[in-house]
Amino acid sequence: MTLPSGDFAPELALAHELADRAAEIAVEVFGREFEVRKKADLTPVTEADTGIEAMIRDAIADRFPGDAILGEEQGLEGSGSRVWVVDPIDGTKNFAARIPVWATLVAFSVDGDTKVGLASAPLVGERYAAVRGQGATMNGRPIHVSSTTKVAEALVSVADLRPWLERPDRGAFLRLCAEAERVRGFGDFWGHMLVARGAADAMLESELRTWDYAALQVIVEEAGGVMTQVDRSPLADGGSVLTANPALHETIAARFAQAD
């Protein structure tokens, strides 16, 4: 299917459809007993993860049969310039612990550039979406990052603390946390989306996979934010992530770059 240049309305519409269907599956599983298994990498997986990814793969194959799909549970299928990137349940540990902060992430990219991103958190009641060049929304309303410029006035969100204490740049991390006005543990997709809508000022993670950040990146950037590794280098599979408004991103990234 050939689309006019810059027009990704069909892909965005499909992402919303997938999110609706994923929510039905996930909420049903979340509301009853379910098994939590360990994958080879020792991370948890549930029937919600596998069921949602299977549904998404089938739907994309039906709507856009030539597109490739990269998913957390089944890896890469297909090839070409058009690639969908899917995390069926971002925050599976939360899901398994009956904590309602988890989301389905859907991204669509062309030649490695993410054009569409969607993060659907049904039990939090938040759905974030963005199309490259068209801005970002939460529940259909435009969002934008904060205007905070000083670390001492910033709310900094972090995910798991332990990996930071084992990194060579832990000193920069600890100094940042000590200086920030508030530090809160809003992990997974939510910390980045809080930055995108201006509720938090920065979010740091020591390691993320492609399916963890692909959808979030375009949402953050279309909301006026910056998302790179902590030393300003481009995002990479398995690398660190710093999400912030432009002023704080520059300040924080400079500190980590000096630490290297």
C-alpha positions as CSV (number, residue, x, y, z in Angstrom):
1,M,0.0,0.0,0.0
2,T,1.5,3.4,-1.1
3,L,0.7,6.4,1.0
4,P,1.1,10.1,0.3
5,S,4.3,11.4,1.7
6,G,4.0,12.2,5.4
7,D,0.5,10.7,5.6
8,F,0.5,7.9,8.2
9,A,-3.2,8.1,9.2
10,P,-3.8,4.5,8.3
11,E,-0.9,3.3,10.4
12,L,-2.1,5.4,13.4
13,A,-5.6,4.2,13.0
14,L,-4.4,0.6,13.1
15,A,-2.2,1.3,16.2
16,H,-5.3,2.6,18.0
17,E,-7.3,-0.5,16.9
18,L,-4.5,-2.8,18.2
19,A,-4.4,-0.9,21.5
20,D,-8.2,-1.3,21.9
21,R,-8.0,-5.0,21.3
22,A,-4.9,-5.4,23.4
23,A,-6.6,-3.7,26.3
24,E,-9.5,-6.2,26.2
25,I,-7.1,-9.1,26.4
26,A,-4.9,-7.6,29.1
27,V,-7.7,-6.4,31.4
28,E,-9.4,-9.7,31.2
29,V,-6.2,-11.6,32.2
30,F,-5.3,-9.0,34.8
31,G,-8.6,-9.5,36.5
32,R,-8.2,-13.3,37.2
33,E,-5.6,-15.8,38.1
34,F,-2.8,-16.3,35.6
35,E,0.5,-18.1,35.3
36,V,3.8,-16.1,35.4
37,R,6.7,-17.9,33.6
38,K,10.3,-17.1,33.3
39,K,11.9,-16.7,29.8
40,A,15.4,-17.7,29.0
41,D,16.7,-14.2,30.0
42,L,14.8,-14.7,33.4
43,T,12.3,-11.9,32.7
44,P,8.7,-12.7,33.3
45,V,6.0,-13.5,30.7
46,T,2.3,-14.1,30.9
47,E,-0.4,-15.2,28.6
48,A,-1.3,-11.5,28.2
49,D,2.1,-10.8,26.6
50,T,2.0,-13.8,24.2
51,G,-1.7,-13.4,23.4
52,I,-1.5,-9.7,22.6
53,E,1.6,-10.0,20.5
54,A,0.1,-12.9,18.5
55,M,-3.1,-10.8,17.9
56,I,-1.0,-7.8,16.8
57,R,1.1,-9.9,14.4
58,D,-2.0,-11.3,12.8
59,A,-3.7,-8.0,12.5
60,I,-0.7,-6.3,10.9
61,A,-0.1,-9.2,8.5
62,D,-3.8,-8.9,7.4
63,R,-3.7,-5.0,7.0
64,F,-0.1,-4.5,5.8
65,P,1.1,-7.9,4.6
66,G,4.5,-6.7,3.4
67,D,5.5,-5.0,6.6
68,A,8.1,-6.5,9.0
69,I,7.3,-6.9,12.7
70,L,9.7,-6.8,15.7
71,G,8.2,-7.9,19.0
72,E,9.5,-8.7,22.4
73,E,8.1,-12.2,22.5
74,Q,8.7,-13.5,19.0
75,G,11.5,-11.4,17.6
76,L,11.8,-10.1,14.0
77,E,9.6,-11.4,11.3
78,G,9.9,-10.2,7.7
79,S,12.2,-7.5,6.2
80,G,12.0,-4.3,4.3
81,S,11.8,-0.6,5.0
82,R,8.5,-0.7,6.9
83,V,8.8,-2.1,10.4
84,W,6.3,-2.3,13.3
85,V,7.9,-2.5,16.8
86,V,5.7,-4.0,19.5
87,D,5.9,-4.5,23.3
88,P,2.7,-6.2,24.2
89,I,3.0,-5.5,27.9
90,D,5.6,-3.0,28.9
91,G,5.8,-3.4,32.6
92,T,5.2,-7.2,32.9
93,K,6.6,-7.2,36.4
94,N,4.0,-4.7,37.4
95,F,1.3,-6.7,35.6
96,A,2.4,-9.9,37.4
97,A,2.4,-8.1,40.8
98,R,-1.2,-6.7,40.1
99,I,0.2,-3.1,39.8
100,P,-1.9,-1.3,37.2
101,V,1.0,0.7,35.6
102,W,1.7,-1.2,32.4
103,A,1.0,-0.5,28.7
104,T,1.0,-1.8,25.2
105,L,3.5,-0.1,23.0
106,V,3.1,0.1,19.2
107,A,5.6,1.9,16.9
108,F,5.8,2.1,13.1
109,S,9.0,3.1,11.3
110,V,10.2,3.6,7.8
111,D,13.9,3.2,7.0
112,G,14.7,3.2,10.7
113,D,12.9,6.5,11.4
114,T,9.9,6.0,13.8
115,K,6.8,7.7,12.2
116,V,4.1,6.6,14.6
117,G,4.1,5.8,18.3
118,L,1.4,4.8,20.7
119,A,1.4,3.8,24.4
120,S,-1.9,2.5,25.8
121,A,-2.2,2.2,29.6
122,P,-5.9,1.1,30.0
123,L,-5.9,0.8,33.8
124,V,-4.2,4.1,34.3
125,G,-6.7,5.6,31.8
126,E,-4.0,7.2,29.6
127,R,-3.3,6.7,25.9
128,Y,-0.4,8.6,24.3
129,A,0.0,8.9,20.6
130,A,2.2,10.8,18.1
131,V,2.8,11.0,14.3
132,R,6.2,12.5,13.2
133,G,5.7,16.2,12.5
134,Q,2.1,16.3,13.8
135,G,2.6,16.7,17.6
136,A,1.8,14.4,20.5
137,T,-1.3,13.8,22.5
138,M,-2.6,12.1,25.7
139,N,-6.2,11.0,25.4
140,G,-6.5,13.1,22.3
141,R,-5.3,16.4,23.8
142,P,-1.9,18.0,22.9
143,I,0.9,17.5,25.4
144,H,4.3,19.3,25.8
145,V,7.3,18.8,28.0
146,S,8.0,21.1,31.0
147,S,9.9,24.4,30.9
148,T,12.0,23.6,34.0
149,T,15.7,24.6,33.4
150,K,17.4,23.9,36.7
151,V,18.2,20.4,38.1
152,A,17.5,21.8,41.6
153,E,13.9,22.5,40.6
154,A,13.4,19.3,38.6
155,L,11.4,16.1,39.3
156,V,13.7,13.3,38.1
157,S,12.2,9.9,37.5
158,V,14.4,6.7,37.6
159,A,13.6,3.1,37.1
160,D,15.6,0.4,38.9
161,L,18.2,1.9,41.2
162,R,20.6,-1.1,41.4
163,P,22.1,-1.0,37.9
164,W,23.1,2.7,38.3
165,L,25.1,1.8,41.4
166,E,27.1,-0.7,39.3
167,R,27.9,1.6,36.4
168,P,31.1,3.6,36.0
169,D,29.1,6.8,35.8
170,R,27.3,6.2,39.1
171,G,28.9,9.3,40.6
172,A,27.1,11.5,38.0
173,F,23.9,9.7,38.7
174,L,24.1,10.0,42.4
175,R,25.0,13.7,42.2
176,L,22.0,14.3,39.9
177,C,19.7,12.6,42.4
178,A,21.1,14.5,45.3
179,E,20.6,17.9,43.5
180,A,17.2,17.3,42.1
181,E,14.2,18.7,43.9
182,R,12.4,15.4,43.8
183,V,13.4,11.9,42.7
184,R,10.6,9.3,42.1
185,G,10.6,5.8,40.8
186,F,8.2,5.9,37.9
187,G,9.6,3.1,35.8
188,D,8.9,1.6,32.4
189,F,6.9,3.6,29.8
190,W,5.2,5.8,32.4
191,G,8.3,7.8,33.5
192,H,9.0,8.8,29.9
193,M,5.4,9.7,29.2
194,L,5.3,11.9,32.4
195,V,8.1,13.8,30.9
196,A,6.3,14.1,27.6
197,R,3.3,15.7,29.2
198,G,5.3,17.9,31.5
199,A,4.5,16.2,34.8
200,A,8.1,15.1,35.3
201,D,11.2,16.8,34.0
202,A,13.6,14.0,33.3
203,M,13.6,10.2,33.2
204,L,16.7,7.9,33.3
205,E,17.0,4.2,32.6
206,S,20.2,2.2,32.6
207,E,19.2,-0.2,29.8
208,L,16.2,-0.5,27.4
209,R,15.5,-2.7,24.4
210,T,14.3,-1.4,21.1
211,W,10.7,-2.4,21.7
212,D,10.8,-0.6,25.1
213,Y,11.6,2.8,23.6
214,A,10.6,2.9,19.9
215,A,7.0,4.1,20.5
216,L,8.0,6.4,23.3
217,Q,10.7,8.2,21.4
218,V,8.4,9.7,18.8
219,I,5.9,10.7,21.4
220,V,8.6,12.4,23.5
221,E,10.1,14.2,20.6
222,E,6.8,15.4,19.2
223,A,6.0,16.7,22.7
224,G,9.2,18.9,22.5
225,G,11.5,16.6,24.4
226,V,14.8,14.9,23.8
227,M,15.5,11.2,24.1
228,T,19.0,9.8,23.8
229,Q,21.4,7.7,25.8
230,V,22.7,9.5,28.9
231,D,25.9,10.7,27.2
232,R,23.9,12.2,24.2
233,S,24.7,9.3,21.9
234,P,21.7,8.0,19.8
235,L,19.4,5.4,21.3
236,A,20.5,1.8,20.8
237,D,19.2,-1.6,21.7
238,G,20.3,-2.4,25.2
239,G,21.7,1.1,25.8
240,S,20.8,3.7,28.4
241,V,18.1,6.3,28.1
242,L,17.8,9.9,29.1
243,T,14.4,11.6,28.4
244,A,14.0,15.3,29.3
245,N,13.0,18.7,28.1
246,P,15.8,20.3,25.9
247,A,17.3,22.5,28.6
248,L,17.6,19.8,31.2
249,H,18.6,17.2,28.7
250,E,21.7,19.3,27.7
251,T,22.6,19.8,31.4
252,I,22.2,16.2,32.5
253,A,23.8,14.7,29.4
254,A,26.9,16.9,29.7
255,R,27.4,15.6,33.2
256,F,27.3,12.0,32.1
257,A,29.5,12.7,29.1
258,Q,32.1,14.2,31.4
259,A,31.9,11.2,33.6
260,D,32.9,8.9,30.7
